[in-house]
Amino acid sequence: MSKSGQIWKWISGTNKLRWHLNFLISFFKFIGDLIPQSRTGKFFGSFFILFGILIALLPVPILSCKFERIYNEFSQEHKEKRKKTKNY
């Protein structure tokens, strides 16, 4: 077993979580400090921002359409059941 494997085996679960969170916080703290200076960098930065927004918003109409279809089916079934119970 390597030394790093022995170290991780020795550290408890809460300390592992604390170490990972500390690493992630210190890693992402400096990402906003990097601003593209060249035209090419600004172009790619703008492209990836817009691309990320589009990818994030793509499932919204698909899910809302599916939700509407399921809701309409449920409401029709519910109306039919109410009619059947009123007839009896």
PDB file of N, CA, C and O in Angstrom:
ATOM      1  N   MET A   1       0.849  -1.170   0.000  1.00  0.00           N
ATOM      2  CA  MET A   1       0.000   0.000   0.000  1.00  0.00           C
ATOM      3  C   MET A   1       0.897   1.236   0.000  1.00  0.00           C
ATOM      4  O   MET A   1       1.920   1.278   0.684  1.00  0.00           O
ATOM      5  N   SER A   2       0.496   2.239  -0.777  1.00  0.00           N
ATOM      6  CA  SER A   2       1.304   3.451  -0.851  1.00  0.00           C
ATOM      7  C   SER A   2       1.119   4.285   0.408  1.00  0.00           C
ATOM      8  O   SER A   2       0.215   4.048   1.210  1.00  0.00           O
ATOM      9  N   LYS A   3       2.005   5.274   0.559  1.00  0.00           N
ATOM     10  CA  LYS A   3       1.930   6.129   1.739  1.00  0.00           C
ATOM     11  C   LYS A   3       0.638   6.939   1.760  1.00  0.00           C
ATOM     12  O   LYS A   3       0.032   7.120   2.816  1.00  0.00           O
ATOM     13  N   SER A   4       0.215   7.427   0.587  1.00  0.00           N
ATOM     14  CA  SER A   4      -1.018   8.223   0.560  1.00  0.00           C
ATOM     15  C   SER A   4      -2.216   7.359   0.936  1.00  0.00           C
ATOM     16  O   SER A   4      -3.129   7.841   1.607  1.00  0.00           O
ATOM     17  N   GLY A   5      -2.233   6.101   0.521  1.00  0.00           N
ATOM     18  CA  GLY A   5      -3.309   5.203   0.914  1.00  0.00           C
ATOM     19  C   GLY A   5      -3.323   4.967   2.410  1.00  0.00           C
ATOM     20  O   GLY A   5      -4.390   4.873   3.016  1.00  0.00           O
ATOM     21  N   GLN A   6      -2.136   4.870   3.017  1.00  0.00           N
ATOM     22  CA  GLN A   6      -2.061   4.682   4.459  1.00  0.00           C
ATOM     23  C   GLN A   6      -2.549   5.931   5.191  1.00  0.00           C
ATOM     24  O   GLN A   6      -3.212   5.829   6.223  1.00  0.00           O
ATOM     25  N   ILE A   7      -2.225   7.092   4.664  1.00  0.00           N
ATOM     26  CA  ILE A   7      -2.649   8.336   5.301  1.00  0.00           C
ATOM     27  C   ILE A   7      -4.167   8.441   5.254  1.00  0.00           C
ATOM     28  O   ILE A   7      -4.792   8.785   6.257  1.00  0.00           O
ATOM     29  N   TRP A   8      -4.764   8.149   4.108  1.00  0.00           N
ATOM     30  CA  TRP A   8      -6.221   8.264   3.985  1.00  0.00           C
ATOM     31  C   TRP A   8      -6.933   7.228   4.850  1.00  0.00           C
ATOM     32  O   TRP A   8      -8.035   7.472   5.341  1.00  0.00           O
ATOM     33  N   LYS A   9      -6.300   6.073   5.033  1.00  0.00           N
ATOM     34  CA  LYS A   9      -6.909   5.059   5.885  1.00  0.00           C
ATOM     35  C   LYS A   9      -6.891   5.520   7.345  1.00  0.00           C
ATOM     36  O   LYS A   9      -7.797   5.191   8.110  1.00  0.00           O
ATOM     37  N   TRP A  10      -5.888   6.262   7.721  1.00  0.00           N
ATOM     38  CA  TRP A  10      -5.723   6.723   9.097  1.00  0.00           C
ATOM     39  C   TRP A  10      -6.656   7.882   9.427  1.00  0.00           C
ATOM     40  O   TRP A  10      -7.141   7.978  10.555  1.00  0.00           O
ATOM     41  N   ILE A  11      -6.919   8.774   8.452  1.00  0.00           N
ATOM     42  CA  ILE A  11      -7.741   9.958   8.686  1.00  0.00           C
ATOM     43  C   ILE A  11      -9.211   9.540   8.762  1.00  0.00           C
ATOM     44  O   ILE A  11      -9.672   8.722   7.966  1.00  0.00           O
ATOM     45  N   SER A  12      -9.935  10.104   9.720  1.00  0.00           N
ATOM     46  CA  SER A  12     -11.350   9.742   9.885  1.00  0.00           C
ATOM     47  C   SER A  12     -12.195  10.366   8.784  1.00  0.00           C
ATOM     48  O   SER A  12     -11.717  11.199   8.014  1.00  0.00           O
ATOM     49  N   GLY A  13     -13.454   9.954   8.719  1.00  0.00           N
ATOM     50  CA  GLY A  13     -14.356  10.423   7.668  1.00  0.00           C
ATOM     51  C   GLY A  13     -14.619  11.907   7.730  1.00  0.00           C
ATOM     52  O   GLY A  13     -14.651  12.565   6.690  1.00  0.00           O
ATOM     53  N   THR A  14     -14.812  12.461   8.928  1.00  0.00           N
ATOM     54  CA  THR A  14     -15.088  13.896   9.025  1.00  0.00           C
ATOM     55  C   THR A  14     -13.868  14.720   8.628  1.00  0.00           C
ATOM     56  O   THR A  14     -14.005  15.785   8.025  1.00  0.00           O
ATOM     57  N   ASN A  15     -12.696  14.238   8.959  1.00  0.00           N
ATOM     58  CA  ASN A  15     -11.493  14.964   8.558  1.00  0.00           C
ATOM     59  C   ASN A  15     -11.296  14.891   7.045  1.00  0.00           C
ATOM     60  O   ASN A  15     -10.812  15.846   6.437  1.00  0.00           O
ATOM     61  N   LYS A  16     -11.668  13.768   6.435  1.00  0.00           N
ATOM     62  CA  LYS A  16     -11.581  13.677   4.972  1.00  0.00           C
ATOM     63  C   LYS A  16     -12.506  14.704   4.337  1.00  0.00           C
ATOM     64  O   LYS A  16     -12.115  15.408   3.407  1.00  0.00           O
ATOM     65  N   LEU A  17     -13.733  14.789   4.843  1.00  0.00           N
ATOM     66  CA  LEU A  17     -14.689  15.743   4.309  1.00  0.00           C
ATOM     67  C   LEU A  17     -14.176  17.169   4.488  1.00  0.00           C
ATOM     68  O   LEU A  17     -14.265  17.980   3.566  1.00  0.00           O
ATOM     69  N   ARG A  18     -13.649  17.475   5.645  1.00  0.00           N
ATOM     70  CA  ARG A  18     -13.121  18.809   5.910  1.00  0.00           C
ATOM     71  C   ARG A  18     -11.963  19.131   4.961  1.00  0.00           C
ATOM     72  O   ARG A  18     -11.855  20.257   4.474  1.00  0.00           O
ATOM     73  N   TRP A  19     -11.107  18.155   4.700  1.00  0.00           N
ATOM     74  CA  TRP A  19      -9.975  18.378   3.810  1.00  0.00           C
ATOM     75  C   TRP A  19     -10.457  18.640   2.387  1.00  0.00           C
ATOM     76  O   TRP A  19      -9.957  19.543   1.715  1.00  0.00           O
ATOM     77  N   HIS A  20     -11.425  17.853   1.929  1.00  0.00           N
ATOM     78  CA  HIS A  20     -11.949  18.042   0.572  1.00  0.00           C
ATOM     79  C   HIS A  20     -12.641  19.389   0.432  1.00  0.00           C
ATOM     80  O   HIS A  20     -12.435  20.084  -0.563  1.00  0.00           O
ATOM     81  N   LEU A  21     -13.453  19.769   1.406  1.00  0.00           N
ATOM     82  CA  LEU A  21     -14.124  21.067   1.332  1.00  0.00           C
ATOM     83  C   LEU A  21     -13.123  22.211   1.350  1.00  0.00           C
ATOM     84  O   LEU A  21     -13.291  23.189   0.621  1.00  0.00           O
ATOM     85  N   ASN A  22     -12.103  22.105   2.159  1.00  0.00           N
ATOM     86  CA  ASN A  22     -11.073  23.138   2.215  1.00  0.00           C
ATOM     87  C   ASN A  22     -10.369  23.263   0.868  1.00  0.00           C
ATOM     88  O   ASN A  22     -10.092  24.371   0.410  1.00  0.00           O
ATOM     89  N   PHE A  23     -10.080  22.134   0.238  1.00  0.00           N
ATOM     90  CA  PHE A  23      -9.431  22.159  -1.073  1.00  0.00           C
ATOM     91  C   PHE A  23     -10.337  22.817  -2.102  1.00  0.00           C
ATOM     92  O   PHE A  23      -9.887  23.675  -2.861  1.00  0.00           O
ATOM     93  N   LEU A  24     -11.609  22.426  -2.138  1.00  0.00           N
ATOM     94  CA  LEU A  24     -12.520  22.987  -3.132  1.00  0.00           C
ATOM     95  C   LEU A  24     -12.721  24.481  -2.930  1.00  0.00           C
ATOM     96  O   LEU A  24     -12.752  25.237  -3.901  1.00  0.00           O
ATOM     97  N   ILE A  25     -12.857  24.909  -1.701  1.00  0.00           N
ATOM     98  CA  ILE A  25     -13.045  26.337  -1.436  1.00  0.00           C
ATOM     99  C   ILE A  25     -11.814  27.124  -1.858  1.00  0.00           C
ATOM    100  O   ILE A  25     -11.937  28.172  -2.493  1.00  0.00           O
ATOM    101  N   SER A  26     -10.628  26.631  -1.513  1.00  0.00           N
ATOM    102  CA  SER A  26      -9.412  27.357  -1.889  1.00  0.00           C
ATOM    103  C   SER A  26      -9.176  27.315  -3.390  1.00  0.00           C
ATOM    104  O   SER A  26      -8.578  28.237  -3.943  1.00  0.00           O
ATOM    105  N   PHE A  27      -9.639  26.252  -4.068  1.00  0.00           N
ATOM    106  CA  PHE A  27      -9.460  26.151  -5.518  1.00  0.00           C
ATOM    107  C   PHE A  27     -10.387  27.116  -6.245  1.00  0.00           C
ATOM    108  O   PHE A  27      -9.951  27.822  -7.155  1.00  0.00           O
ATOM    109  N   PHE A  28     -11.666  27.157  -5.857  1.00  0.00           N
ATOM    110  CA  PHE A  28     -12.632  27.981  -6.567  1.00  0.00           C
ATOM    111  C   PHE A  28     -12.604  29.441  -6.140  1.00  0.00           C
ATOM    112  O   PHE A  28     -13.254  30.276  -6.770  1.00  0.00           O
ATOM    113  N   LYS A  29     -11.877  29.761  -5.101  1.00  0.00           N
ATOM    114  CA  LYS A  29     -11.812  31.138  -4.634  1.00  0.00           C
ATOM    115  C   LYS A  29     -11.098  32.026  -5.656  1.00  0.00           C
ATOM    116  O   LYS A  29     -11.406  33.214  -5.755  1.00  0.00           O
ATOM    117  N   PHE A  30     -10.163  31.478  -6.407  1.00  0.00           N
ATOM    118  CA  PHE A  30      -9.341  32.291  -7.300  1.00  0.00           C
ATOM    119  C   PHE A  30      -9.782  32.230  -8.750  1.00  0.00           C
ATOM    120  O   PHE A  30      -9.134  32.839  -9.601  1.00  0.00           O
ATOM    121  N   ILE A  31     -10.854  31.523  -9.070  1.00  0.00           N
ATOM    122  CA  ILE A  31     -11.263  31.403 -10.467  1.00  0.00           C
ATOM    123  C   ILE A  31     -11.772  32.732 -11.005  1.00  0.00           C
ATOM    124  O   ILE A  31     -11.532  33.040 -12.173  1.00  0.00           O
ATOM    125  N   GLY A  32     -12.461  33.525 -10.205  1.00  0.00           N
ATOM    126  CA  GLY A  32     -12.982  34.803 -10.663  1.00  0.00           C
ATOM    127  C   GLY A  32     -11.904  35.835 -10.933  1.00  0.00           C
ATOM    128  O   GLY A  32     -12.180  36.857 -11.562  1.00  0.00           O
ATOM    129  N   ASP A  33     -10.693  35.598 -10.479  1.00  0.00           N
ATOM    130  CA  ASP A  33      -9.607  36.546 -10.690  1.00  0.00           C
ATOM    131  C   ASP A  33      -9.017  36.460 -12.094  1.00  0.00           C
ATOM    132  O   ASP A  33      -8.282  37.357 -12.508  1.00  0.00           O
ATOM    133  N   LEU A  34      -9.325  35.409 -12.824  1.00  0.00           N
ATOM    134  CA  LEU A  34      -8.770  35.222 -14.157  1.00  0.00           C
ATOM    135  C   LEU A  34      -9.713  35.815 -15.192  1.00  0.00           C
ATOM    136  O   LEU A  34     -10.821  35.319 -15.392  1.00  0.00           O
ATOM    137  N   ILE A  35      -9.264  36.885 -15.850  1.00  0.00           N
ATOM    138  CA  ILE A  35     -10.068  37.554 -16.873  1.00  0.00           C
ATOM    139  C   ILE A  35      -9.298  37.500 -18.180  1.00  0.00           C
ATOM    140  O   ILE A  35      -8.122  37.862 -18.218  1.00  0.00           O
ATOM    141  N   PRO A  36      -9.949  37.047 -19.270  1.00  0.00           N
ATOM    142  CA  PRO A  36      -9.238  36.993 -20.547  1.00  0.00           C
ATOM    143  C   PRO A  36      -8.896  38.398 -21.043  1.00  0.00           C
ATOM    144  O   PRO A  36      -9.712  39.315 -20.949  1.00  0.00           O
ATOM    145  N   GLN A  37      -7.693  38.554 -21.568  1.00  0.00           N
ATOM    146  CA  GLN A  37      -7.234  39.853 -22.037  1.00  0.00           C
ATOM    147  C   GLN A  37      -7.273  39.972 -23.557  1.00  0.00           C
ATOM    148  O   GLN A  37      -7.514  41.058 -24.085  1.00  0.00           O
ATOM    149  N   SER A  38      -7.035  38.861 -24.271  1.00  0.00           N
ATOM    150  CA  SER A  38      -7.000  38.929 -25.730  1.00  0.00           C
ATOM    151  C   SER A  38      -8.410  38.820 -26.300  1.00  0.00           C
ATOM    152  O   SER A  38      -9.346  38.419 -25.607  1.00  0.00           O
ATOM    153  N   ARG A  39      -8.547  39.185 -27.584  1.00  0.00           N
ATOM    154  CA  ARG A  39      -9.845  39.078 -28.247  1.00  0.00           C
ATOM    155  C   ARG A  39     -10.286  37.624 -28.346  1.00  0.00           C
ATOM    156  O   ARG A  39     -11.464  37.308 -28.178  1.00  0.00           O
ATOM    157  N   THR A  40      -9.341  36.759 -28.619  1.00  0.00           N
ATOM    158  CA  THR A  40      -9.663  35.338 -28.732  1.00  0.00           C
ATOM    159  C   THR A  40     -10.154  34.801 -27.401  1.00  0.00           C
ATOM    160  O   THR A  40     -11.137  34.060 -27.358  1.00  0.00           O
ATOM    161  N   GLY A  41      -9.489  35.161 -26.320  1.00  0.00           N
ATOM    162  CA  GLY A  41      -9.907  34.721 -24.998  1.00  0.00           C
ATOM    163  C   GLY A  41     -11.280  35.256 -24.630  1.00  0.00           C
ATOM    164  O   GLY A  41     -12.099  34.539 -24.055  1.00  0.00           O
ATOM    165  N   LYS A  42     -11.532  36.517 -24.962  1.00  0.00           N
ATOM    166  CA  LYS A  42     -12.840  37.100 -24.681  1.00  0.00           C
ATOM    167  C   LYS A  42     -13.934  36.431 -25.508  1.00  0.00           C
ATOM    168  O   LYS A  42     -15.045  36.210 -25.025  1.00  0.00           O
ATOM    169  N   PHE A  43     -13.605  36.111 -26.764  1.00  0.00           N
ATOM    170  CA  PHE A  43     -14.578  35.416 -27.612  1.00  0.00           C
ATOM    171  C   PHE A  43     -14.929  34.052 -27.039  1.00  0.00           C
ATOM    172  O   PHE A  43     -16.104  33.713 -26.896  1.00  0.00           O
ATOM    173  N   PHE A  44     -13.901  33.270 -26.710  1.00  0.00           N
ATOM    174  CA  PHE A  44     -14.160  31.937 -26.159  1.00  0.00           C
ATOM    175  C   PHE A  44     -14.852  32.011 -24.802  1.00  0.00           C
ATOM    176  O   PHE A  44     -15.716  31.188 -24.496  1.00  0.00           O
ATOM    177  N   GLY A  45     -14.476  32.989 -23.995  1.00  0.00           N
ATOM    178  CA  GLY A  45     -15.149  33.161 -22.707  1.00  0.00           C
ATOM    179  C   GLY A  45     -16.626  33.473 -22.884  1.00  0.00           C
ATOM    180  O   GLY A  45     -17.470  32.896 -22.198  1.00  0.00           O
ATOM    181  N   SER A  46     -16.946  34.387 -23.805  1.00  0.00           N
ATOM    182  CA  SER A  46     -18.345  34.725 -24.073  1.00  0.00           C
ATOM    183  C   SER A  46     -19.097  33.527 -24.643  1.00  0.00           C
ATOM    184  O   SER A  46     -20.244  33.268 -24.277  1.00  0.00           O
ATOM    185  N   PHE A  47     -18.440  32.804 -25.537  1.00  0.00           N
ATOM    186  CA  PHE A  47     -19.070  31.629 -26.138  1.00  0.00           C
ATOM    187  C   PHE A  47     -19.417  30.591 -25.070  1.00  0.00           C
ATOM    188  O   PHE A  47     -20.528  30.060 -25.055  1.00  0.00           O
ATOM    189  N   PHE A  48     -18.481  30.307 -24.193  1.00  0.00           N
ATOM    190  CA  PHE A  48     -18.733  29.278 -23.189  1.00  0.00           C
ATOM    191  C   PHE A  48     -19.749  29.727 -22.141  1.00  0.00           C
ATOM    192  O   PHE A  48     -20.467  28.894 -21.587  1.00  0.00           O
ATOM    193  N   ILE A  49     -19.823  31.018 -21.862  1.00  0.00           N
ATOM    194  CA  ILE A  49     -20.866  31.513 -20.961  1.00  0.00           C
ATOM    195  C   ILE A  49     -22.233  31.289 -21.576  1.00  0.00           C
ATOM    196  O   ILE A  49     -23.133  30.758 -20.926  1.00  0.00           O
ATOM    197  N   LEU A  50     -22.392  31.699 -22.847  1.00  0.00           N
ATOM    198  CA  LEU A  50     -23.685  31.509 -23.522  1.00  0.00           C
ATOM    199  C   LEU A  50     -24.012  30.035 -23.709  1.00  0.00           C
ATOM    200  O   LEU A  50     -25.163  29.629 -23.548  1.00  0.00           O
ATOM    201  N   PHE A  51     -23.013  29.237 -24.046  1.00  0.00           N
ATOM    202  CA  PHE A  51     -23.216  27.804 -24.226  1.00  0.00           C
ATOM    203  C   PHE A  51     -23.649  27.158 -22.916  1.00  0.00           C
ATOM    204  O   PHE A  51     -24.528  26.296 -22.915  1.00  0.00           O
ATOM    205  N   GLY A  52     -23.053  27.555 -21.816  1.00  0.00           N
ATOM    206  CA  GLY A  52     -23.432  27.013 -20.512  1.00  0.00           C
ATOM    207  C   GLY A  52     -24.850  27.374 -20.131  1.00  0.00           C
ATOM    208  O   GLY A  52     -25.572  26.552 -19.567  1.00  0.00           O
ATOM    209  N   ILE A  53     -25.259  28.607 -20.434  1.00  0.00           N
ATOM    210  CA  ILE A  53     -26.632  29.023 -20.145  1.00  0.00           C
ATOM    211  C   ILE A  53     -27.609  28.216 -20.985  1.00  0.00           C
ATOM    212  O   ILE A  53     -28.634  27.763 -20.476  1.00  0.00           O
ATOM    213  N   LEU A  54     -27.306  28.031 -22.263  1.00  0.00           N
ATOM    214  CA  LEU A  54     -28.193  27.250 -23.124  1.00  0.00           C
ATOM    215  C   LEU A  54     -28.295  25.800 -22.667  1.00  0.00           C
ATOM    216  O   LEU A  54     -29.380  25.219 -22.674  1.00  0.00           O
ATOM    217  N   ILE A  55     -27.186  25.225 -22.279  1.00  0.00           N
ATOM    218  CA  ILE A  55     -27.201  23.836 -21.800  1.00  0.00           C
ATOM    219  C   ILE A  55     -28.003  23.734 -20.503  1.00  0.00           C
ATOM    220  O   ILE A  55     -28.714  22.752 -20.293  1.00  0.00           O
ATOM    221  N   ALA A  56     -27.895  24.730 -19.639  1.00  0.00           N
ATOM    222  CA  ALA A  56     -28.630  24.699 -18.382  1.00  0.00           C
ATOM    223  C   ALA A  56     -30.128  24.874 -18.614  1.00  0.00           C
ATOM    224  O   ALA A  56     -30.934  24.291 -17.888  1.00  0.00           O
ATOM    225  N   LEU A  57     -30.512  25.667 -19.612  1.00  0.00           N
ATOM    226  CA  LEU A  57     -31.927  25.945 -19.857  1.00  0.00           C
ATOM    227  C   LEU A  57     -32.584  24.959 -20.816  1.00  0.00           C
ATOM    228  O   LEU A  57     -33.807  24.977 -20.957  1.00  0.00           O
ATOM    229  N   LEU A  58     -31.827  24.117 -21.467  1.00  0.00           N
ATOM    230  CA  LEU A  58     -32.383  23.180 -22.437  1.00  0.00           C
ATOM    231  C   LEU A  58     -33.420  22.231 -21.843  1.00  0.00           C
ATOM    232  O   LEU A  58     -34.451  22.019 -22.481  1.00  0.00           O
ATOM    233  N   PRO A  59     -33.213  21.653 -20.675  1.00  0.00           N
ATOM    234  CA  PRO A  59     -34.209  20.713 -20.153  1.00  0.00           C
ATOM    235  C   PRO A  59     -35.518  21.356 -19.685  1.00  0.00           C
ATOM    236  O   PRO A  59     -36.500  20.641 -19.490  1.00  0.00           O
ATOM    237  N   VAL A  60     -35.564  22.664 -19.502  1.00  0.00           N
ATOM    238  CA  VAL A  60     -36.755  23.316 -18.951  1.00  0.00           C
ATOM    239  C   VAL A  60     -37.982  23.113 -19.835  1.00  0.00           C
ATOM    240  O   VAL A  60     -39.005  22.668 -19.315  1.00  0.00           O
ATOM    241  N   PRO A  61     -37.953  23.410 -21.143  1.00  0.00           N
ATOM    242  CA  PRO A  61     -39.168  23.188 -21.939  1.00  0.00           C
ATOM    243  C   PRO A  61     -39.524  21.713 -22.078  1.00  0.00           C
ATOM    244  O   PRO A  61     -40.701  21.365 -22.172  1.00  0.00           O
ATOM    245  N   ILE A  62     -38.531  20.856 -22.091  1.00  0.00           N
ATOM    246  CA  ILE A  62     -38.799  19.424 -22.198  1.00  0.00           C
ATOM    247  C   ILE A  62     -39.528  18.938 -20.955  1.00  0.00           C
ATOM    248  O   ILE A  62     -40.521  18.217 -21.053  1.00  0.00           O
ATOM    249  N   LEU A  63     -39.032  19.335 -19.785  1.00  0.00           N
ATOM    250  CA  LEU A  63     -39.667  18.911 -18.546  1.00  0.00           C
ATOM    251  C   LEU A  63     -41.038  19.532 -18.371  1.00  0.00           C
ATOM    252  O   LEU A  63     -41.958  18.866 -17.897  1.00  0.00           O
ATOM    253  N   SER A  64     -41.195  20.795 -18.743  1.00  0.00           N
ATOM    254  CA  SER A  64     -42.501  21.438 -18.582  1.00  0.00           C
ATOM    255  C   SER A  64     -43.530  20.822 -19.516  1.00  0.00           C
ATOM    256  O   SER A  64     -44.694  20.686 -19.137  1.00  0.00           O
ATOM    257  N   CYS A  65     -43.135  20.447 -20.723  1.00  0.00           N
ATOM    258  CA  CYS A  65     -44.046  19.794 -21.658  1.00  0.00           C
ATOM    259  C   CYS A  65     -44.475  18.439 -21.107  1.00  0.00           C
ATOM    260  O   CYS A  65     -45.653  18.085 -21.156  1.00  0.00           O
ATOM    261  N   LYS A  66     -43.521  17.691 -20.586  1.00  0.00           N
ATOM    262  CA  LYS A  66     -43.822  16.379 -19.994  1.00  0.00           C
ATOM    263  C   LYS A  66     -44.753  16.548 -18.781  1.00  0.00           C
ATOM    264  O   LYS A  66     -45.705  15.785 -18.620  1.00  0.00           O
ATOM    265  N   PHE A  67     -44.481  17.534 -17.942  1.00  0.00           N
ATOM    266  CA  PHE A  67     -45.321  17.787 -16.779  1.00  0.00           C
ATOM    267  C   PHE A  67     -46.739  18.128 -17.200  1.00  0.00           C
ATOM    268  O   PHE A  67     -47.695  17.640 -16.598  1.00  0.00           O
ATOM    269  N   GLU A  68     -46.893  18.961 -18.230  1.00  0.00           N
ATOM    270  CA  GLU A  68     -48.217  19.347 -18.699  1.00  0.00           C
ATOM    271  C   GLU A  68     -48.985  18.136 -19.228  1.00  0.00           C
ATOM    272  O   GLU A  68     -50.180  17.993 -18.968  1.00  0.00           O
ATOM    273  N   ARG A  69     -48.305  17.271 -19.965  1.00  0.00           N
ATOM    274  CA  ARG A  69     -48.949  16.073 -20.501  1.00  0.00           C
ATOM    275  C   ARG A  69     -49.417  15.151 -19.372  1.00  0.00           C
ATOM    276  O   ARG A  69     -50.541  14.651 -19.403  1.00  0.00           O
ATOM    277  N   ILE A  70     -48.565  14.930 -18.389  1.00  0.00           N
ATOM    278  CA  ILE A  70     -48.936  14.069 -17.265  1.00  0.00           C
ATOM    279  C   ILE A  70     -50.074  14.699 -16.462  1.00  0.00           C
ATOM    280  O   ILE A  70     -50.987  13.994 -16.032  1.00  0.00           O
ATOM    281  N   TYR A  71     -50.029  16.006 -16.257  1.00  0.00           N
ATOM    282  CA  TYR A  71     -51.080  16.697 -15.513  1.00  0.00           C
ATOM    283  C   TYR A  71     -52.427  16.581 -16.233  1.00  0.00           C
ATOM    284  O   TYR A  71     -53.453  16.332 -15.600  1.00  0.00           O
ATOM    285  N   ASN A  72     -52.420  16.761 -17.556  1.00  0.00           N
ATOM    286  CA  ASN A  72     -53.671  16.642 -18.315  1.00  0.00           C
ATOM    287  C   ASN A  72     -54.227  15.222 -18.248  1.00  0.00           C
ATOM    288  O   ASN A  72     -55.435  15.038 -18.102  1.00  0.00           O
ATOM    289  N   GLU A  73     -53.364  14.228 -18.354  1.00  0.00           N
ATOM    290  CA  GLU A  73     -53.822  12.841 -18.241  1.00  0.00           C
ATOM    291  C   GLU A  73     -54.416  12.583 -16.854  1.00  0.00           C
ATOM    292  O   GLU A  73     -55.468  11.956 -16.730  1.00  0.00           O
ATOM    293  N   PHE A  74     -53.757  13.056 -15.848  1.00  0.00           N
ATOM    294  CA  PHE A  74     -54.249  12.866 -14.476  1.00  0.00           C
ATOM    295  C   PHE A  74     -55.586  13.564 -14.267  1.00  0.00           C
ATOM    296  O   PHE A  74     -56.493  12.995 -13.659  1.00  0.00           O
ATOM    297  N   SER A  75     -55.717  14.794 -14.767  1.00  0.00           N
ATOM    298  CA  SER A  75     -56.964  15.528 -14.577  1.00  0.00           C
ATOM    299  C   SER A  75     -58.099  14.872 -15.347  1.00  0.00           C
ATOM    300  O   SER A  75     -59.229  14.862 -14.858  1.00  0.00           O
ATOM    301  N   GLN A  76     -57.846  14.321 -16.538  1.00  0.00           N
ATOM    302  CA  GLN A  76     -58.885  13.610 -17.286  1.00  0.00           C
ATOM    303  C   GLN A  76     -59.324  12.362 -16.533  1.00  0.00           C
ATOM    304  O   GLN A  76     -60.520  12.088 -16.427  1.00  0.00           O
ATOM    305  N   GLU A  77     -58.375  11.614 -16.017  1.00  0.00           N
ATOM    306  CA  GLU A  77     -58.718  10.414 -15.249  1.00  0.00           C
ATOM    307  C   GLU A  77     -59.523  10.786 -14.010  1.00  0.00           C
ATOM    308  O   GLU A  77     -60.483  10.101 -13.655  1.00  0.00           O
ATOM    309  N   HIS A  78     -59.133  11.859 -13.364  1.00  0.00           N
ATOM    310  CA  HIS A  78     -59.832  12.298 -12.157  1.00  0.00           C
ATOM    311  C   HIS A  78     -61.270  12.717 -12.495  1.00  0.00           C
ATOM    312  O   HIS A  78     -62.200  12.398 -11.754  1.00  0.00           O
ATOM    313  N   LYS A  79     -61.449  13.429 -13.609  1.00  0.00           N
ATOM    314  CA  LYS A  79     -62.792  13.845 -14.028  1.00  0.00           C
ATOM    315  C   LYS A  79     -63.658  12.636 -14.355  1.00  0.00           C
ATOM    316  O   LYS A  79     -64.836  12.603 -13.999  1.00  0.00           O
ATOM    317  N   GLU A  80     -63.081  11.635 -15.037  1.00  0.00           N
ATOM    318  CA  GLU A  80     -63.833  10.426 -15.372  1.00  0.00           C
ATOM    319  C   GLU A  80     -64.262   9.677 -14.115  1.00  0.00           C
ATOM    320  O   GLU A  80     -65.388   9.185 -14.040  1.00  0.00           O
ATOM    321  N   LYS A  81     -63.374   9.587 -13.130  1.00  0.00           N
ATOM    322  CA  LYS A  81     -63.722   8.917 -11.879  1.00  0.00           C
ATOM    323  C   LYS A  81     -64.832   9.654 -11.151  1.00  0.00           C
ATOM    324  O   LYS A  81     -65.717   9.023 -10.574  1.00  0.00           O
ATOM    325  N   ARG A  82     -64.797  10.981 -11.170  1.00  0.00           N
ATOM    326  CA  ARG A  82     -65.836  11.775 -10.507  1.00  0.00           C
ATOM    327  C   ARG A  82     -67.188  11.579 -11.196  1.00  0.00           C
ATOM    328  O   ARG A  82     -68.224  11.506 -10.536  1.00  0.00           O
ATOM    329  N   LYS A  83     -67.168  11.495 -12.537  1.00  0.00           N
ATOM    330  CA  LYS A  83     -68.413  11.271 -13.265  1.00  0.00           C
ATOM    331  C   LYS A  83     -68.994   9.908 -12.948  1.00  0.00           C
ATOM    332  O   LYS A  83     -70.206   9.763 -12.784  1.00  0.00           O
ATOM    333  N   LYS A  84     -68.116   8.892 -12.861  1.00  0.00           N
ATOM    334  CA  LYS A  84     -68.573   7.529 -12.556  1.00  0.00           C
ATOM    335  C   LYS A  84     -69.184   7.460 -11.162  1.00  0.00           C
ATOM    336  O   LYS A  84     -70.203   6.800 -10.954  1.00  0.00           O
ATOM    337  N   THR A  85     -68.563   8.138 -10.217  1.00  0.00           N
ATOM    338  CA  THR A  85     -69.089   8.083  -8.848  1.00  0.00           C
ATOM    339  C   THR A  85     -70.387   8.854  -8.720  1.00  0.00           C
ATOM    340  O   THR A  85     -71.226   8.501  -7.891  1.00  0.00           O
ATOM    341  N   LYS A  86     -70.577   9.898  -9.516  1.00  0.00           N
ATOM    342  CA  LYS A  86     -71.837  10.659  -9.473  1.00  0.00           C
ATOM    343  C   LYS A  86     -72.967   9.862 -10.090  1.00  0.00           C
ATOM    344  O   LYS A  86     -74.109   9.966  -9.643  1.00  0.00           O
ATOM    345  N   ASN A  87     -72.673   9.068 -11.108  1.00  0.00           N
ATOM    346  CA  ASN A  87     -73.699   8.268 -11.771  1.00  0.00           C
ATOM    347  C   ASN A  87     -74.211   7.143 -10.882  1.00  0.00           C
ATOM    348  O   ASN A  87     -75.353   6.713 -11.044  1.00  0.00           O
ATOM    349  N   TYR A  88     -73.415   6.663  -9.964  1.00  0.00           N
ATOM    350  CA  TYR A  88     -73.846   5.562  -9.088  1.00  0.00           C
ATOM    351  C   TYR A  88     -74.545   6.124  -7.953  1.00  0.00           C
ATOM    352  O   TYR A  88     -75.001   5.385  -7.080  1.00  0.00           O
TER     353      TYR A  88
END
